[in-house]
Amino acid sequence: MVKCPDCGSENVYIDKKGYGLGKAAVGMVVAGPVGLLGGFLGSKKLKAQCLDCKWKWKI
Ligand SMILES: [Zn+2]
C-alpha cells in the first residue's frame, strides 16, 4: 500500500495511465527524438496524489 510521504495517509490516488506518453510528447517538443526516447524510458513511473492533503509525487 502506498502512503502519502507528507501526511502518512493511505488514501492515495495513483494515476497508472498517460504519464509516459505525455512526457514523451513534451520531450519530443523540447529535445527532439532524444527527448522522445527519454520520455519512454521514464514511462514506468506513476503519478500519485494524496486525497487528504493533495500532495503530489512520483512513485
Ligand atoms: Zn497526504
N, CA, C, O and the ligand as a Tripos MOL2 file, in Angstrom:
@<TRIPOS>MOLECULE
protein
  237   235    60     0     0
PROTEIN
NO_CHARGES

@<TRIPOS>ATOM
      1 N           0.8380   -1.2000    0.0000 N.3       1 MET1
      2 CA          0.0000    0.0000    0.0000 C.3       1 MET1
      3 C           0.8740    1.2510    0.0000 C.2       1 MET1
      4 O           1.8460    1.3550    0.7470 O.2       1 MET1
      5 N           0.5030    2.1860   -0.8500 N.am      2 VAL2
      6 CA          1.2510    3.4360   -0.9330 C.3       2 VAL2
      7 C           0.7630    4.4100    0.1300 C.2       2 VAL2
      8 O          -0.4390    4.5960    0.3170 O.2       2 VAL2
      9 N           1.7010    5.0170    0.8130 N.am      3 LYS3
     10 CA          1.3460    6.0220    1.8180 C.3       3 LYS3
     11 C           1.8380    7.4000    1.3730 C.2       3 LYS3
     12 O           2.8680    7.5270    0.7110 O.2       3 LYS3
     13 N           1.0960    8.3980    1.7450 N.am      4 CYS4
     14 CA          1.4840    9.7710    1.4560 C.3       4 CYS4
     15 C           2.7600   10.1060    2.2310 C.2       4 CYS4
     16 O           2.8130    9.9190    3.4460 O.2       4 CYS4
     17 N           3.8040   10.6070    1.5240 N.am      5 PRO5
     18 CA          5.0510   10.9560    2.2220 C.3       5 PRO5
     19 C           4.9120   12.2150    3.0660 C.2       5 PRO5
     20 O           5.7720   12.5120    3.8950 O.2       5 PRO5
     21 N           3.8450   12.9390    2.8550 N.am      6 ASP6
     22 CA          3.6780   14.2090    3.5780 C.3       6 ASP6
     23 C           2.9010   14.0240    4.8720 C.2       6 ASP6
     24 O           3.3230   14.5050    5.9240 O.2       6 ASP6
     25 N           1.7530   13.3220    4.8010 N.am      7 CYS7
     26 CA          0.8990   13.1990    5.9870 C.3       7 CYS7
     27 C           0.7270   11.7500    6.4390 C.2       7 CYS7
     28 O           0.1570   11.5060    7.5030 O.2       7 CYS7
     29 N           1.2130   10.7720    5.6430 N.am      8 GLY8
     30 CA          1.1400    9.3810    6.0610 C.3       8 GLY8
     31 C          -0.1840    8.6980    5.7690 C.2       8 GLY8
     32 O          -0.3790    7.5450    6.1540 O.2       8 GLY8
     33 N          -1.1020    9.3900    5.0930 N.am      9 SER9
     34 CA         -2.4040    8.8170    4.7760 C.3       9 SER9
     35 C          -2.2850    7.7160    3.7230 C.2       9 SER9
     36 O          -1.4340    7.7960    2.8360 O.2       9 SER9
     37 N          -3.1290    6.6960    3.8150 N.am     10 GLU10
     38 CA         -3.1780    5.6550    2.7900 C.3      10 GLU10
     39 C          -4.2580    5.9400    1.7610 C.2      10 GLU10
     40 O          -4.5070    5.1240    0.8730 O.2      10 GLU10
     41 N          -4.8870    7.0710    1.8740 N.am     11 ASN11
     42 CA         -5.9470    7.4790    0.9500 C.3      11 ASN11
     43 C          -5.3050    8.1680   -0.2590 C.2      11 ASN11
     44 O          -5.3820    9.3850   -0.4250 O.2      11 ASN11
     45 N          -4.6610    7.3280   -1.1080 N.am     12 VAL12
     46 CA         -3.8230    7.8370   -2.1870 C.3      12 VAL12
     47 C          -4.3830    7.4190   -3.5360 C.2      12 VAL12
     48 O          -4.7460    6.2600   -3.7390 O.2      12 VAL12
     49 N          -4.4490    8.3690   -4.4510 N.am     13 TYR13
     50 CA         -4.8590    8.0830   -5.8280 C.3      13 TYR13
     51 C          -3.6110    7.8830   -6.6780 C.2      13 TYR13
     52 O          -2.6860    8.6940   -6.6200 O.2      13 TYR13
     53 N          -3.5750    6.8020   -7.4740 N.am     14 ILE14
     54 CA         -2.4340    6.5220   -8.3420 C.3      14 ILE14
     55 C          -2.8800    6.5730   -9.7950 C.2      14 ILE14
     56 O          -3.7970    5.8610  -10.2030 O.2      14 ILE14
     57 N          -2.2210    7.4200  -10.5650 N.am     15 ASP15
     58 CA         -2.5350    7.5740  -11.9860 C.3      15 ASP15
     59 C          -1.6570    6.6180  -12.7900 C.2      15 ASP15
     60 O          -0.4580    6.8490  -12.9460 O.2      15 ASP15
     61 N          -2.2640    5.5360  -13.3020 N.am     16 LYS16
     62 CA         -1.4850    4.4920  -13.9730 C.3      16 LYS16
     63 C          -1.4330    4.6840  -15.4730 C.2      16 LYS16
     64 O          -0.8050    3.8850  -16.1670 O.2      16 LYS16
     65 N          -2.0680    5.7090  -15.9930 N.am     17 LYS17
     66 CA         -2.1200    5.8610  -17.4470 C.3      17 LYS17
     67 C          -1.6940    7.2690  -17.8770 C.2      17 LYS17
     68 O          -1.8420    8.2400  -17.1340 O.2      17 LYS17
     69 N          -1.1700    7.3440  -19.0800 N.am     18 GLY18
     70 CA         -0.9470    8.6390  -19.6980 C.3      18 GLY18
     71 C           0.3820    9.2940  -19.3960 C.2      18 GLY18
     72 O           0.8420   10.1260  -20.1780 O.2      18 GLY18
     73 N           1.0080    8.9500  -18.3010 N.am     19 TYR19
     74 CA          2.1980    9.6730  -17.8940 C.3      19 TYR19
     75 C           3.3320    9.5380  -18.9220 C.2      19 TYR19
     76 O           3.9410   10.5320  -19.3150 O.2      19 TYR19
     77 N           3.6070    8.3020  -19.3510 N.am     20 GLY20
     78 CA          4.7180    8.0730  -20.2750 C.3      20 GLY20
     79 C           4.5170    8.7770  -21.6000 C.2      20 GLY20
     80 O           5.4280    9.4410  -22.0940 O.2      20 GLY20
     81 N           3.3360    8.6410  -22.1820 N.am     21 LEU21
     82 CA          3.0600    9.2670  -23.4730 C.3      21 LEU21
     83 C           3.1090   10.7810  -23.3620 C.2      21 LEU21
     84 O           3.6470   11.4510  -24.2430 O.2      21 LEU21
     85 N           2.5610   11.3180  -22.3020 N.am     22 GLY22
     86 CA          2.5700   12.7680  -22.1240 C.3      22 GLY22
     87 C           3.9700   13.3050  -21.9820 C.2      22 GLY22
     88 O           4.3160   14.3300  -22.5690 O.2      22 GLY22
     89 N           4.7680   12.6210  -21.2100 N.am     23 LYS23
     90 CA          6.1460   13.0500  -21.0040 C.3      23 LYS23
     91 C           6.9290   12.9300  -22.3130 C.2      23 LYS23
     92 O           7.7380   13.8000  -22.6340 O.2      23 LYS23
     93 N           6.6920   11.8600  -23.0650 N.am     24 ALA24
     94 CA          7.3820   11.6640  -24.3310 C.3      24 ALA24
     95 C           7.0220   12.7840  -25.3020 C.2      24 ALA24
     96 O           7.8870   13.2830  -26.0230 O.2      24 ALA24
     97 N           5.7650   13.1750  -25.3240 N.am     25 ALA25
     98 CA          5.3310   14.2380  -26.2230 C.3      25 ALA25
     99 C           6.0160   15.5450  -25.8630 C.2      25 ALA25
    100 O           6.4490   16.2790  -26.7520 O.2      25 ALA25
    101 N           6.1190   15.8430  -24.5940 N.am     26 VAL26
    102 CA          6.7960   17.0600  -24.1500 C.3      26 VAL26
    103 C           8.2730   16.9830  -24.5100 C.2      26 VAL26
    104 O           8.8530   17.9610  -24.9810 O.2      26 VAL26
    105 N           8.8820   15.8220  -24.2890 N.am     27 GLY27
    106 CA         10.2980   15.6360  -24.6120 C.3      27 GLY27
    107 C          10.5510   15.8190  -26.0940 C.2      27 GLY27
    108 O          11.5790   16.3720  -26.4850 O.2      27 GLY27
    109 N           9.6260   15.3620  -26.9230 N.am     28 MET28
    110 CA          9.7610   15.4980  -28.3780 C.3      28 MET28
    111 C           9.8000   16.9720  -28.7630 C.2      28 MET28
    112 O          10.5820   17.3780  -29.6220 O.2      28 MET28
    113 N           8.9620   17.7530  -28.1310 N.am     29 VAL29
    114 CA          8.9000   19.1850  -28.4400 C.3      29 VAL29
    115 C          10.1640   19.8890  -27.9720 C.2      29 VAL29
    116 O          10.7120   20.7370  -28.6760 O.2      29 VAL29
    117 N          10.6240   19.5310  -26.7740 N.am     30 VAL30
    118 CA         11.7470   20.2400  -26.1600 C.3      30 VAL30
    119 C          13.0850   19.7760  -26.7410 C.2      30 VAL30
    120 O          13.9480   20.5990  -27.0480 O.2      30 VAL30
    121 N          13.2590   18.4600  -26.8920 N.am     31 ALA31
    122 CA         14.5860   17.9270  -27.2020 C.3      31 ALA31
    123 C          14.6030   17.0340  -28.4430 C.2      31 ALA31
    124 O          15.6330   16.4200  -28.7240 O.2      31 ALA31
    125 N          13.5180   16.9380  -29.1870 N.am     32 GLY32
    126 CA         13.5090   16.1150  -30.3950 C.3      32 GLY32
    127 C          13.4950   14.6340  -30.0830 C.2      32 GLY32
    128 O          13.0460   14.2240  -29.0130 O.2      32 GLY32
    129 N          13.9930   13.8160  -31.0280 N.am     33 PRO33
    130 CA         13.9300   12.3450  -30.8640 C.3      33 PRO33
    131 C          14.5840   11.8480  -29.5840 C.2      33 PRO33
    132 O          14.1200   10.8660  -29.0030 O.2      33 PRO33
    133 N          15.6330   12.4920  -29.1360 N.am     34 VAL34
    134 CA         16.2820   12.0600  -27.8930 C.3      34 VAL34
    135 C          15.3280   12.2480  -26.7110 C.2      34 VAL34
    136 O          15.2470   11.4040  -25.8180 O.2      34 VAL34
    137 N          14.6210   13.3530  -26.7270 N.am     35 GLY35
    138 CA         13.6470   13.6080  -25.6720 C.3      35 GLY35
    139 C          12.5170   12.6000  -25.7150 C.2      35 GLY35
    140 O          12.0190   12.1780  -24.6710 O.2      35 GLY35
    141 N          12.1070   12.2090  -26.9130 N.am     36 LEU36
    142 CA         11.0560   11.2080  -27.0650 C.3      36 LEU36
    143 C          11.4850    9.8900  -26.4390 C.2      36 LEU36
    144 O          10.7080    9.2500  -25.7300 O.2      36 LEU36
    145 N          12.7280    9.4860  -26.7030 N.am     37 LEU37
    146 CA         13.2740    8.2530  -26.1260 C.3      37 LEU37
    147 C          13.3020    8.3500  -24.6050 C.2      37 LEU37
    148 O          12.9100    7.4170  -23.9050 O.2      37 LEU37
    149 N          13.7700    9.4860  -24.1080 N.am     38 GLY38
    150 CA         13.8270    9.6810  -22.6600 C.3      38 GLY38
    151 C          12.4490    9.5760  -22.0240 C.2      38 GLY38
    152 O          12.3040    9.0450  -20.9230 O.2      38 GLY38
    153 N          11.4380   10.0870  -22.7250 N.am     39 GLY39
    154 CA         10.0790   10.0020  -22.2090 C.3      39 GLY39
    155 C           9.6170    8.5720  -22.0670 C.2      39 GLY39
    156 O           8.9710    8.2170  -21.0820 O.2      39 GLY39
    157 N           9.9450    7.7450  -23.0490 N.am     40 PHE40
    158 CA          9.5310    6.3470  -22.9680 C.3      40 PHE40
    159 C          10.3080    5.6000  -21.8900 C.2      40 PHE40
    160 O           9.7600    4.7280  -21.2160 O.2      40 PHE40
    161 N          11.5760    5.9390  -21.7290 N.am     41 LEU41
    162 CA         12.3700    5.2880  -20.6920 C.3      41 LEU41
    163 C          11.8210    5.6090  -19.3050 C.2      41 LEU41
    164 O          11.9220    4.7940  -18.3870 O.2      41 LEU41
    165 N          11.2440    6.7920  -19.1570 N.am     42 GLY42
    166 CA         10.7230    7.1980  -17.8580 C.3      42 GLY42
    167 C           9.2850    6.7850  -17.6320 C.2      42 GLY42
    168 O           8.6890    7.1700  -16.6260 O.2      42 GLY42
    169 N           8.7030    6.0020  -18.5510 N.am     43 SER43
    170 CA          7.2710    5.7440  -18.5130 C.3      43 SER43
    171 C           6.8490    4.7720  -17.4190 C.2      43 SER43
    172 O           5.6530    4.5750  -17.2020 O.2      43 SER43
    173 N           7.8120    4.1560  -16.7230 N.am     44 LYS44
    174 CA          7.4290    3.2040  -15.6830 C.3      44 LYS44
    175 C           7.0190    3.8960  -14.3900 C.2      44 LYS44
    176 O           6.4320    3.2720  -13.5060 O.2      44 LYS44
    177 N           7.3260    5.1790  -14.2810 N.am     45 LYS45
    178 CA          6.9640    5.8960  -13.0600 C.3      45 LYS45
    179 C           5.4930    6.2910  -13.0950 C.2      45 LYS45
    180 O           4.9320    6.6000  -14.1460 O.2      45 LYS45
    181 N           4.8970    6.2700  -11.9270 N.am     46 LEU46
    182 CA          3.4840    6.6110  -11.8040 C.3      46 LEU46
    183 C           3.3240    7.8840  -10.9940 C.2      46 LEU46
    184 O           4.1510    8.2250  -10.1480 O.2      46 LEU46
    185 N           2.2420    8.5650  -11.2810 N.am     47 LYS47
    186 CA          1.9100    9.7470  -10.5040 C.3      47 LYS47
    187 C           0.9970    9.3450   -9.3470 C.2      47 LYS47
    188 O           0.0880    8.5330   -9.5160 O.2      47 LYS47
    189 N           1.2370    9.8980   -8.2180 N.am     48 ALA48
    190 CA          0.3830    9.6390   -7.0610 C.3      48 ALA48
    191 C          -0.0440   10.9520   -6.4460 C.2      48 ALA48
    192 O           0.6990   11.9340   -6.4580 O.2      48 ALA48
    193 N          -1.2640   10.9570   -5.9030 N.am     49 GLN49
    194 CA         -1.7340   12.1540   -5.2060 C.3      49 GLN49
    195 C          -2.4790   11.7460   -3.9540 C.2      49 GLN49
    196 O          -3.3530   10.8800   -3.9910 O.2      49 GLN49
    197 N          -2.1310   12.3680   -2.8570 N.am     50 CYS50
    198 CA         -2.8340   12.1450   -1.5950 C.3      50 CYS50
    199 C          -4.1950   12.8210   -1.6520 C.2      50 CYS50
    200 O          -4.2950   13.9990   -1.9970 O.2      50 CYS50
    201 N          -5.2360   12.0790   -1.3160 N.am     51 LEU51
    202 CA         -6.5870   12.6430   -1.3610 C.3      51 LEU51
    203 C          -6.9100   13.4410   -0.1020 C.2      51 LEU51
    204 O          -7.9340   14.1220   -0.0360 O.2      51 LEU51
    205 N          -6.0400   13.3540    0.8860 N.am     52 ASP52
    206 CA         -6.2870   14.1010    2.1230 C.3      52 ASP52
    207 C          -5.6250   15.4780    2.0940 C.2      52 ASP52
    208 O          -6.2660   16.4840    2.4000 O.2      52 ASP52
    209 N          -4.3310   15.5230    1.7230 N.am     53 CYS53
    210 CA         -3.6230   16.8100    1.7650 C.3      53 CYS53
    211 C          -3.2710   17.3150    0.3760 C.2      53 CYS53
    212 O          -2.6720   18.3810    0.2360 O.2      53 CYS53
    213 N          -3.6470   16.5400   -0.6750 N.am     54 LYS54
    214 CA         -3.4260   16.9380   -2.0780 C.3      54 LYS54
    215 C          -1.9500   16.9410   -2.4970 C.2      54 LYS54
    216 O          -1.5990   17.4880   -3.5420 O.2      54 LYS54
    217 N          -1.1030   16.3360   -1.6860 N.am     55 TRP55
    218 CA          0.3120   16.2360   -2.0280 C.3      55 TRP55
    219 C           0.4810   15.3620   -3.2740 C.2      55 TRP55
    220 O          -0.1490   14.3100   -3.3830 O.2      55 TRP55
    221 N           1.3310   15.7950   -4.2130 N.am     56 LYS56
    222 CA          1.5980   15.0210   -5.4280 C.3      56 LYS56
    223 C           3.0400   14.5970   -5.4640 C.2      56 LYS56
    224 O           3.9340   15.3580   -5.0950 O.2      56 LYS56
    225 N           3.2740   13.3330   -5.9260 N.am     57 TRP57
    226 CA          4.6460   12.8560   -6.0730 C.3      57 TRP57
    227 C           4.6460   11.7280   -7.0810 C.2      57 TRP57
    228 O           3.5940   11.2730   -7.5310 O.2      57 TRP57
    229 N           5.8580   11.2790   -7.4330 N.am     58 LYS58
    230 CA          6.0170   10.1800   -8.3900 C.3      58 LYS58
    231 C           6.5080    8.9450   -7.6750 C.2      58 LYS58
    232 O           7.3430    9.0250   -6.7740 O.2      58 LYS58
    233 N           5.9790    7.7850   -8.0880 N.am     59 ILE59
    234 CA          6.3830    6.5350   -7.4570 C.3      59 ILE59
    235 C           6.9170    5.5850   -8.5120 C.2      59 ILE59
    236 O           7.3150    4.4650   -8.1900 O.2      59 ILE59
    237 ZN         -1.1380   13.4600    2.4470 Zn       60 ZN60
@<TRIPOS>BOND
     1     1     2 1
     2     2     3 1
     3     3     4 2
     4     3     5 am
     5     5     6 1
     6     6     7 1
     7     7     8 2
     8     7     9 am
     9     9    10 1
    10    10    11 1
    11    11    12 2
    12    11    13 am
    13    13    14 1
    14    14    15 1
    15    15    16 2
    16    15    17 am
    17    17    18 1
    18    18    19 1
    19    19    20 2
    20    19    21 am
    21    21    22 1
    22    22    23 1
    23    23    24 2
    24    23    25 am
    25    25    26 1
    26    26    27 1
    27    27    28 2
    28    27    29 am
    29    29    30 1
    30    30    31 1
    31    31    32 2
    32    31    33 am
    33    33    34 1
    34    34    35 1
    35    35    36 2
    36    35    37 am
    37    37    38 1
    38    38    39 1
    39    39    40 2
    40    39    41 am
    41    41    42 1
    42    42    43 1
    43    43    44 2
    44    43    45 am
    45    45    46 1
    46    46    47 1
    47    47    48 2
    48    47    49 am
    49    49    50 1
    50    50    51 1
    51    51    52 2
    52    51    53 am
    53    53    54 1
    54    54    55 1
    55    55    56 2
    56    55    57 am
    57    57    58 1
    58    58    59 1
    59    59    60 2
    60    59    61 am
    61    61    62 1
    62    62    63 1
    63    63    64 2
    64    63    65 am
    65    65    66 1
    66    66    67 1
    67    67    68 2
    68    67    69 am
    69    69    70 1
    70    70    71 1
    71    71    72 2
    72    71    73 am
    73    73    74 1
    74    74    75 1
    75    75    76 2
    76    75    77 am
    77    77    78 1
    78    78    79 1
    79    79    80 2
    80    79    81 am
    81    81    82 1
    82    82    83 1
    83    83    84 2
    84    83    85 am
    85    85    86 1
    86    86    87 1
    87    87    88 2
    88    87    89 am
    89    89    90 1
    90    90    91 1
    91    91    92 2
    92    91    93 am
    93    93    94 1
    94    94    95 1
    95    95    96 2
    96    95    97 am
    97    97    98 1
    98    98    99 1
    99    99   100 2
   100    99   101 am
   101   101   102 1
   102   102   103 1
   103   103   104 2
   104   103   105 am
   105   105   106 1
   106   106   107 1
   107   107   108 2
   108   107   109 am
   109   109   110 1
   110   110   111 1
   111   111   112 2
   112   111   113 am
   113   113   114 1
   114   114   115 1
   115   115   116 2
   116   115   117 am
   117   117   118 1
   118   118   119 1
   119   119   120 2
   120   119   121 am
   121   121   122 1
   122   122   123 1
   123   123   124 2
   124   123   125 am
   125   125   126 1
   126   126   127 1
   127   127   128 2
   128   127   129 am
   129   129   130 1
   130   130   131 1
   131   131   132 2
   132   131   133 am
   133   133   134 1
   134   134   135 1
   135   135   136 2
   136   135   137 am
   137   137   138 1
   138   138   139 1
   139   139   140 2
   140   139   141 am
   141   141   142 1
   142   142   143 1
   143   143   144 2
   144   143   145 am
   145   145   146 1
   146   146   147 1
   147   147   148 2
   148   147   149 am
   149   149   150 1
   150   150   151 1
   151   151   152 2
   152   151   153 am
   153   153   154 1
   154   154   155 1
   155   155   156 2
   156   155   157 am
   157   157   158 1
   158   158   159 1
   159   159   160 2
   160   159   161 am
   161   161   162 1
   162   162   163 1
   163   163   164 2
   164   163   165 am
   165   165   166 1
   166   166   167 1
   167   167   168 2
   168   167   169 am
   169   169   170 1
   170   170   171 1
   171   171   172 2
   172   171   173 am
   173   173   174 1
   174   174   175 1
   175   175   176 2
   176   175   177 am
   177   177   178 1
   178   178   179 1
   179   179   180 2
   180   179   181 am
   181   181   182 1
   182   182   183 1
   183   183   184 2
   184   183   185 am
   185   185   186 1
   186   186   187 1
   187   187   188 2
   188   187   189 am
   189   189   190 1
   190   190   191 1
   191   191   192 2
   192   191   193 am
   193   193   194 1
   194   194   195 1
   195   195   196 2
   196   195   197 am
   197   197   198 1
   198   198   199 1
   199   199   200 2
   200   199   201 am
   201   201   202 1
   202   202   203 1
   203   203   204 2
   204   203   205 am
   205   205   206 1
   206   206   207 1
   207   207   208 2
   208   207   209 am
   209   209   210 1
   210   210   211 1
   211   211   212 2
   212   211   213 am
   213   213   214 1
   214   214   215 1
   215   215   216 2
   216   215   217 am
   217   217   218 1
   218   218   219 1
   219   219   220 2
   220   219   221 am
   221   221   222 1
   222   222   223 1
   223   223   224 2
   224   223   225 am
   225   225   226 1
   226   226   227 1
   227   227   228 2
   228   227   229 am
   229   229   230 1
   230   230   231 1
   231   231   232 2
   232   231   233 am
   233   233   234 1
   234   234   235 1
   235   235   236 2
@<TRIPOS>SUBSTRUCTURE
     1 MET1         2 RESIDUE 1 A MET
     2 VAL2         6 RESIDUE 1 A VAL
     3 LYS3        10 RESIDUE 1 A LYS
     4 CYS4        14 RESIDUE 1 A CYS
     5 PRO5        18 RESIDUE 1 A PRO
     6 ASP6        22 RESIDUE 1 A ASP
     7 CYS7        26 RESIDUE 1 A CYS
     8 GLY8        30 RESIDUE 1 A GLY
     9 SER9        34 RESIDUE 1 A SER
    10 GLU10       38 RESIDUE 1 A GLU
    11 ASN11       42 RESIDUE 1 A ASN
    12 VAL12       46 RESIDUE 1 A VAL
    13 TYR13       50 RESIDUE 1 A TYR
    14 ILE14       54 RESIDUE 1 A ILE
    15 ASP15       58 RESIDUE 1 A ASP
    16 LYS16       62 RESIDUE 1 A LYS
    17 LYS17       66 RESIDUE 1 A LYS
    18 GLY18       70 RESIDUE 1 A GLY
    19 TYR19       74 RESIDUE 1 A TYR
    20 GLY20       78 RESIDUE 1 A GLY
    21 LEU21       82 RESIDUE 1 A LEU
    22 GLY22       86 RESIDUE 1 A GLY
    23 LYS23       90 RESIDUE 1 A LYS
    24 ALA24       94 RESIDUE 1 A ALA
    25 ALA25       98 RESIDUE 1 A ALA
    26 VAL26      102 RESIDUE 1 A VAL
    27 GLY27      106 RESIDUE 1 A GLY
    28 MET28      110 RESIDUE 1 A MET
    29 VAL29      114 RESIDUE 1 A VAL
    30 VAL30      118 RESIDUE 1 A VAL
    31 ALA31      122 RESIDUE 1 A ALA
    32 GLY32      126 RESIDUE 1 A GLY
    33 PRO33      130 RESIDUE 1 A PRO
    34 VAL34      134 RESIDUE 1 A VAL
    35 GLY35      138 RESIDUE 1 A GLY
    36 LEU36      142 RESIDUE 1 A LEU
    37 LEU37      146 RESIDUE 1 A LEU
    38 GLY38      150 RESIDUE 1 A GLY
    39 GLY39      154 RESIDUE 1 A GLY
    40 PHE40      158 RESIDUE 1 A PHE
    41 LEU41      162 RESIDUE 1 A LEU
    42 GLY42      166 RESIDUE 1 A GLY
    43 SER43      170 RESIDUE 1 A SER
    44 LYS44      174 RESIDUE 1 A LYS
    45 LYS45      178 RESIDUE 1 A LYS
    46 LEU46      182 RESIDUE 1 A LEU
    47 LYS47      186 RESIDUE 1 A LYS
    48 ALA48      190 RESIDUE 1 A ALA
    49 GLN49      194 RESIDUE 1 A GLN
    50 CYS50      198 RESIDUE 1 A CYS
    51 LEU51      202 RESIDUE 1 A LEU
    52 ASP52      206 RESIDUE 1 A ASP
    53 CYS53      210 RESIDUE 1 A CYS
    54 LYS54      214 RESIDUE 1 A LYS
    55 TRP55      218 RESIDUE 1 A TRP
    56 LYS56      222 RESIDUE 1 A LYS
    57 TRP57      226 RESIDUE 1 A TRP
    58 LYS58      230 RESIDUE 1 A LYS
    59 ILE59      234 RESIDUE 1 A ILE
    60 ZN60       237 GROUP 0 **** ****
